Amino acid sequence: MFTAEQDTIIIMAHFRSGTRNPEGTWSYSLQSCIDQFNEHFPEANFTYDTFRQRKQVLVNRFLNRNCICKGKATGRPTVLTAPVVEDIRNRMEQSPNKSVAKLSAATALILSTKKRIL
């Protein structure tokens, strides 16, 4: 919903809206953040809750990683570990004329994974 440029404005507006309390803690104004965002993007269409949630995600990212980048997705773990590749290599050496489909059936890996090894 929000672009990278809009994310940057949101996090900058968040820190600009901060005021230090007498106890030494900081308070941040969501409304001030929204107003500053609207100055940069008057045509942006969003709900109050959507903006609040996005701002919180960005602040948490910044506090935890010192950046607002999304980070690399973990994705699905690879099944092509060294022992698996070695097992397939051994099977191919034992039966060099066996088709890839039959080799795939003999092991737990899918055909497309076998083709990547080849």
Kinemage of the C-alpha trace (Angstrom):
@kinemage 1
@onewidth
@group {chain A} dominant
@subgroup {mainchain}
@vectorlist {calphas} color= white
{ca met a 1} P 0.000 0.000 0.000
{ca phe a 2} L 2.807 2.439 0.870
{ca thr a 3} L 5.801 3.056 -1.378
{ca ala a 4} L 9.417 3.157 -0.204
{ca glu a 5} L 9.351 6.951 -0.514
{ca gln a 6} L 6.207 7.120 1.603
{ca asp a 7} L 7.768 4.805 4.197
{ca thr a 8} L 10.714 7.184 4.450
{ca ile a 9} L 8.427 10.157 5.037
{ca ile a 10} L 6.456 8.228 7.667
{ca ile a 11} L 9.538 7.358 9.722
{ca met a 12} L 10.976 10.876 9.389
{ca ala a 13} L 7.637 12.388 10.437
{ca his a 14} L 7.485 10.024 13.396
{ca phe a 15} L 10.798 11.205 14.801
{ca arg a 16} L 10.022 14.858 14.019
{ca ser a 17} L 6.819 14.571 16.040
{ca gly a 18} L 8.669 13.455 19.164
{ca thr a 19} L 8.668 15.520 22.348
{ca arg a 20} L 10.660 14.773 25.464
{ca asn a 21} L 8.659 14.529 28.682
{ca pro a 22} L 9.937 15.888 32.024
{ca glu a 23} L 10.648 12.288 33.114
{ca gly a 24} L 13.036 11.932 30.182
{ca thr a 25} L 10.835 9.664 28.067
{ca trp a 26} L 9.695 10.474 24.547
{ca ser a 27} L 6.138 10.847 23.232
{ca tyr a 28} L 5.217 10.795 19.557
{ca ser a 29} L 2.134 12.302 17.942
{ca leu a 30} L 0.392 10.124 15.396
{ca gln a 31} L -1.728 13.048 14.194
{ca ser a 32} L 1.379 15.173 13.602
{ca cys a 33} L 2.859 12.275 11.664
{ca ile a 34} L -0.269 12.001 9.506
{ca asp a 35} L -0.309 15.766 8.896
{ca gln a 36} L 3.329 15.764 7.764
{ca phe a 37} L 2.671 12.770 5.528
{ca asn a 38} L -0.335 14.516 3.956
{ca glu a 39} L 1.826 17.564 3.166
{ca his a 40} L 4.082 15.352 1.035
{ca phe a 41} L 1.373 13.102 -0.377
{ca pro a 42} L -1.946 14.988 -0.441
{ca glu a 43} L -3.527 12.453 -2.814
{ca ala a 44} L -2.627 9.397 -0.714
{ca asn a 45} L -5.610 7.313 0.314
{ca phe a 46} L -5.323 5.407 3.601
{ca thr a 47} L -7.239 4.746 6.788
{ca tyr a 48} L -6.137 5.886 10.216
{ca asp a 49} L -5.594 2.294 11.371
{ca thr a 50} L -3.618 1.369 8.251
{ca phe a 51} L -1.314 4.350 8.745
{ca arg a 52} L -0.901 3.632 12.470
{ca gln a 53} L -0.029 -0.010 11.811
{ca arg a 54} L 2.422 0.862 9.023
{ca lys a 55} L 4.128 3.463 11.199
{ca gln a 56} L 4.509 0.942 14.016
{ca val a 57} L 6.021 -1.648 11.660
{ca leu a 58} L 8.517 0.912 10.357
{ca val a 59} L 9.449 2.159 13.838
{ca asn a 60} L 10.011 -1.416 15.044
{ca arg a 61} L 12.186 -2.177 12.002
{ca phe a 62} L 14.197 0.977 12.579
{ca leu a 63} L 14.700 0.286 16.277
{ca asn a 64} L 15.645 -3.369 15.706
{ca arg a 65} L 17.733 -3.081 12.523
{ca asn a 66} L 18.648 0.609 12.230
{ca cys a 67} L 16.927 0.689 8.847
{ca ile a 68} L 13.383 0.500 7.497
{ca cys a 69} L 14.220 -1.995 4.773
{ca lys a 70} L 12.061 -5.068 4.688
{ca gly a 71} L 14.992 -7.412 4.778
{ca lys a 72} L 15.617 -10.624 2.970
{ca ala a 73} L 12.787 -13.126 3.022
{ca thr a 74} L 13.729 -16.426 4.560
{ca gly a 75} L 11.786 -18.403 1.998
{ca arg a 76} L 11.700 -22.135 1.852
{ca pro a 77} L 14.809 -23.909 3.120
{ca thr a 78} L 16.903 -25.660 0.499
{ca val a 79} L 16.710 -29.411 0.147
{ca leu a 80} L 19.958 -29.514 -1.816
{ca thr a 81} L 22.303 -30.229 1.040
{ca ala a 82} L 25.672 -31.844 0.389
{ca pro a 83} L 24.533 -35.343 1.466
{ca val a 84} L 21.483 -35.174 -0.822
{ca val a 85} L 23.541 -34.099 -3.836
{ca glu a 86} L 26.090 -36.823 -3.093
{ca asp a 87} L 23.316 -39.442 -2.852
{ca ile a 88} L 21.927 -38.439 -6.239
{ca arg a 89} L 25.408 -38.430 -7.770
{ca asn a 90} L 26.024 -41.960 -6.475
{ca arg a 91} L 22.689 -43.178 -7.841
{ca met a 92} L 23.492 -41.682 -11.256
{ca glu a 93} L 26.918 -43.352 -11.313
{ca gln a 94} L 25.366 -46.712 -10.414
{ca ser a 95} L 22.674 -46.441 -13.114
{ca pro a 96} L 23.844 -43.932 -15.753
{ca asn a 97} L 21.114 -44.936 -18.226
{ca lys a 98} L 18.249 -44.469 -15.768
{ca ser a 99} L 15.942 -41.594 -16.713
{ca val a 100} L 15.699 -38.507 -14.526
{ca ala a 101} L 12.016 -39.284 -13.898
{ca lys a 102} L 12.866 -42.767 -12.570
{ca leu a 103} L 15.694 -41.323 -10.506
{ca ser a 104} L 13.249 -38.800 -9.095
{ca ala a 105} L 10.855 -41.589 -8.127
{ca ala a 106} L 13.668 -43.429 -6.333
{ca thr a 107} L 14.452 -40.464 -4.090
{ca ala a 108} L 12.317 -38.069 -2.080
{ca leu a 109} L 13.062 -35.042 -4.280
{ca ile a 110} L 10.839 -33.697 -7.019
{ca leu a 111} L 11.858 -33.815 -10.669
{ca ser a 112} L 12.629 -30.086 -11.002
{ca thr a 113} L 15.051 -30.293 -8.072
{ca lys a 114} L 16.875 -33.187 -9.729
{ca lys a 115} L 17.185 -31.225 -12.954
{ca arg a 116} L 18.840 -28.371 -11.056
{ca ile a 117} L 21.450 -30.793 -9.753
{ca leu a 118} L 22.168 -32.076 -13.256
